[in-house]
Amino acid sequence: MVVMASVVGLAAFRCCEHISCDGNFKYQPQAGSAFRQLYTLHAIYQELPDRSESVLSVTALLPTKDTADYKLMFQHIRDALLLEFGDTRVAKVFHFDMEPAAMNAAVFRNSTVKSCYFHFSKNVMDKVATLGLKAIYDRSTNASFCTWIRTFIGSAQAPNSYWHLILDYLRENMPQSYEPAENAKIRQLFQYFNDYWARYRNS
């Protein structure tokens, strides 16, 4: 693992409340390298409507996409801040692109983890496609399935206290098609909702 930051970059990170975290695979190290991805952290300064600025603060080369490596990266950043400035200053709000391993790794005290609605929606629709349900979603005659999916995606905007009610609604209103195999896949999709995403709503 290689974590790179200038004193100026660390200062920007330290003084900023909102930090955007992004893993990039388009510009990842070439095959045969010990590193699997390029990861960047940006300090977001907003004084709307006069100012909105993203400052690249930390760049890292990570060997895996595991929580342990993400956690080690954040520990290195925290240690560098303590060494250079003696503290991490303001509590952080970390904005992630729906990478669960990274979301579980932020080690800063009193930090808040938020995720990206765009990436959340994309991940759900990718799962729909992976299960072979995209054709049902695209059928204009199966509006109930579209509504069911959109209800779950839209639930990201609801308070966590409503999460169990949303799951109950999705369970009770699970759409049925005419094909047993498709019904089984829809049940798999609900299980994905329940098992995979409920952890992050309840954390």
N, C-alpha and C positions, 0 to 999 in steps of 0.2 A: 504494500500500500504506500502511495505517495500523496501527501497532503500539502498543498502549496498555498501560501497567503503572505502578502506583504504586510508591513506594519499598518499602512494606510487601509488595506483591505480588512484587517482585523479590527481596526478602529471603527470602520463603517459598520461592521457586523456587531460590535459591542454596543454602539450607540443606538442601534435600530431595533424597533420592536418587532417588525414583520420581516421574516426571512423566507425567501422562495427557494425551494430545493428541487433540483431537477437532474435526473439521470439521462444521459445522452448516449444512444447506441449508434446513431448515424456516424458519429465521429469517434467511435470507440477504437482502442488500439487494434492493430492488425492481428490476423491469425498467427498464433505462435507466441504472442506476447503473454506475459504473466498477468496482465490486467484485462478485465472484461468490460469495463465501462468507464466513461468520463463522467464525473459528478460535479455539479457546480452549485454554489450557494450564493444568493444575491440578497443584499440588503435593500429593502423597498422603502423609499422615503416618499411620503405623500402629504402634500399640503395643498389639496385641491381648493380652488381651480388653478392656483398659480404654479404649482410644482408637483411633478410626479417623476421619480427617478429610480432606476434599478442599478445598483452598484455591485459589480462582480466582486465578491469578497474572498471566497475560498474556492479552489479547484482541487479535485482529488482524482486519482487513478485507483480504482478498486479492483481487487482480484476476484471478487464474487459479488453476487447480489443477495447475500445472506444478512440477516439481522446482526449477527456478530460483527461483520465487517463494517456495516453502517454505524453500529454503536462505537466501534473503535475509532472511526473517523470523527464522530462527534466528540469523543473523549479527547482526541488530539487537538481539536479546535478549542474545546474548553480549557485544556491545559495550557495552550498557547496564549489564550486570553488572560489566564491567571498569572502566567509568567511575565507577560508584557505589561499588563495593566493592574494586576492584583485583584480583579473582579470581572464578572461578565455583565455588569451593569443592569440594564433593564430586563425584565422577564420577556421571553421570546414567544412569538406566535409563529410556528413553522407551517408553511404552506407546501403540501406535497402533491405529487401528480398521481396519487392512488397506487403507490408502491408500498404494499403492506409491510414488507421487511424494513423499509426505511422509516415508515410511520411509527414502528414500534421501538425505534432506536434512539430517538432524541433524548439525551441524558441531562439536559439543562434543567436546573431546579425551577419549579413553577412554570414550566413551559406549557404551551397549548398547541395541540396538533390539529390542523385543518387540512382538508383535502380539496381537490379540484373537481368541480361539478362536471366540467367537460370530460375529464378523464374517467370519472365515475360512470357517466352515461355511455362512454365509448366501451368501457370494460363490460358493462351489462350487455350491450348489443353484440360485442364480440362473443360473449358466452352464448347468447341466443343463436348466433351463426355457428359456433362450434358444435352445439347440440343438434344442428340441422333444422332449426325452427324458423329460420329467416323467411322461408317460403310462406309459412303460416302468417307471420307478421306482415308480409307484403300483400296478402290476400285482402282485397277490399271487403270481402264477404265475412271476414273474421274480425270484426271491430272489437269484440270482447277481449281477444288476445292482445291487440294493440293497446287497449285501455288498461289492461292488467299490467303490461310491461311499463307503460308510461306512469302508472300509479306508483310503481316501485321506484322508478327513476326520480319522479317528483318528490318522493318521500325524503330525499336528501335535504330538502328545504324545510322539513318539519322538525320541531324540537325533539330531542331524544326521548322525552317523556311520552311521546306518541308512538314510539317504535313498536311496542308490543301490540298496540291497536292496529297498526298498519300490517304487521305480520298476520294477525288474526283475520283481517279483511282479505288479504291475499290468499290465505289458506281457504277461507270459506267461499271465495269467488274465483277459485282456480278454473280457468276455461277448459272446456272439453271439446275435442275434435272428434272426427269419425274414425280415426285410425288409432288402435290401441298403442302402437309404437310411439306415436306422437304424444298421446296422453302420458306415457311413461316418461318421455323427455321433458314434458311440462312439469311433472312432479320433480324431476331432477333439477330443473331450473329453480323451482321453489326451494328445494333443499340447499341449493347454492346460495340463494338469498339469505336463508336462515342461518346456515353454518358459516358462510364466508364473511358476509357483511355485518351480521349482527354483532360480531366481536368488536368491530370498530365503532359501532354506535353505542355499545354498552361500556366502552373503555373510558 
